[in-house]
Amino acid sequence: MSFEATITSIHQMTPEVKQFVVRADEEFEYEPGQHTTVQFDPEEAGIDAEEDGDVVRPYTATNLPGTNAITLAIKRYDEGTASVYMHERDTDDTITLGDLSGNLTLRDTDEDVVFVSTGTGITPIIPMLRQYVEEGTGEIHFFYGEKTQENIMYRETIDALDAQNENLSVVYSLSDEDWDGPTGHVQEHIEEYIEDLDDRRYYTCGVPQMVVDTKERLDELGVPDDHVVSEGWEDGAVED
Ligand SMILES: Cc1cc2nc3c(=O)[nH]c(=O)nc-3n(C[C@H](O)[C@H](O)[C@H](O)COP(=O)(O)OP(=O)(O)OC[C@H]3O[C@@H](n4cnc5c(N)ncnc54)[C@H](O)[C@@H]3O)c2cc1C
């Protein structure tokens, strides 16, 4: 089902990412980690699109449910369709959204969790992290890979949660900047920071290759398959 919603606030989060607050008439119903879809007719919007008919792209709600508003953090690709459409919106514009759905949601808030993400793959992790610090009873490790410090999304939120929650440990890894912290592929740092790897649930989201590499590495390290949760489409995207 689709419905209309109004953009009530826009904030430039990083050089390429804008955050949108989008308000609807009714409360949004979803589990933290799930995504809506942005839908539009490209011809009407004056946007070039490869497909005939409406463009439909998934974007993840980064706030917790319980209100009439969701926040979306959307990275602009210059050659993109929906990301360009959204970056050209203004406050008070109306957009069409689809019902929220998706597989990347917390399975159990009493077990230890490890979040592994890169880039905009952080968008489902942020609401799951917010939910876990409210409800969870175990340890949280959060590994986040980005190119440079200025590209790190939600850094203020993550650092504040890190300071407030002794059970949270955060590792940023940068692939395109020399700094004092870890560098290179984020998934390669997991085994440096965690000893009892197979006793935890892993949630991973990001570029498909990172998700597939993370799953393979965890498998090699003896973590059972069912301890690793992802959106589920990434293997197919890498094989293509
Ligand atoms: C479950 C799910 C949740 C998602 N949540 C978010 C979210 O919260 N925030 C967010 O920003 N995105 C999210 N995405 C990605 C989003 O749905 C779009 O794929 C993305 O915005 C690009 O769409 P587009 O229409 O602009 O580009 P498209 O029209 O799909 O692609 C056109 C061109 O844009 C460029 N391009 C598009 N995507 C990429 C890429 N990943 N890397 C490099 N170049 C690219 C390429 O040149 C490509 O040929 C999510 C995707 C999924 C599957």
The ligand as a Gaussian input file, in Angstrom:
#p B3LYP/6-31G(d) Opt

LIG

0 1
 C       16.565000      -2.686000       1.849000
 C       17.276000      -1.437000       1.337000
 C       17.330000      -0.304000       2.148000
 C       17.977000       0.846000       1.697000
 N       18.064000       1.947000       2.523000
 C       18.745000       3.046000       2.103000
 C       18.883000       4.207000       2.952000
 O       18.370000       4.240000       4.092000
 N       19.591000       5.271000       2.467000
 C       20.156000       5.279000       1.219000
 O       20.783000       6.272000       0.838000
 N       20.022000       4.194000       0.393000
 C       19.325000       3.105000       0.797000
 N       19.187000       2.037000      -0.056000
 C       19.644000       2.175000      -1.461000
 C       18.520000       2.860000      -2.282000
 O       17.358000       2.043000      -2.278000
 C       18.901000       3.107000      -3.745000
 O       19.392000       1.909000      -4.311000
 C       19.947000       4.216000      -3.919000
 O       19.461000       5.441000      -3.362000
 C       20.246000       4.462000      -5.422000
 O       19.025000       4.656000      -6.071000
 P       18.897000       5.657000      -7.312000
 O       17.487000       5.507000      -7.819000
 O       19.345000       7.034000      -6.941000
 O       19.944000       5.099000      -8.348000
 P       19.617000       4.031000      -9.530000
 O       18.677000       4.648000     -10.504000
 O       19.186000       2.739000      -8.913000
 O       21.033000       3.840000     -10.158000
 C       21.479000       4.726000     -11.211000
 C       22.969000       4.920000     -11.116000
 O       23.309000       5.558000      -9.862000
 C       24.561000       5.100000      -9.415000
 N       24.401000       4.326000      -8.162000
 C       23.242000       3.892000      -7.603000
 N       23.470000       3.197000      -6.459000
 C       24.827000       3.177000      -6.316000
 C       25.696000       2.612000      -5.342000
 N       25.236000       1.930000      -4.274000
 N       27.032000       2.797000      -5.501000
 C       27.521000       3.502000      -6.548000
 N       26.740000       4.051000      -7.507000
 C       25.421000       3.905000      -7.391000
 C       25.092000       4.198000     -10.513000
 O       25.804000       4.967000     -11.440000
 C       23.814000       3.654000     -11.127000
 O       23.989000       3.152000     -12.420000
 C       18.571000       0.871000       0.398000
 C       18.496000      -0.272000      -0.406000
 C       17.886000      -1.410000       0.049000
 C       17.833000      -2.634000      -0.846000

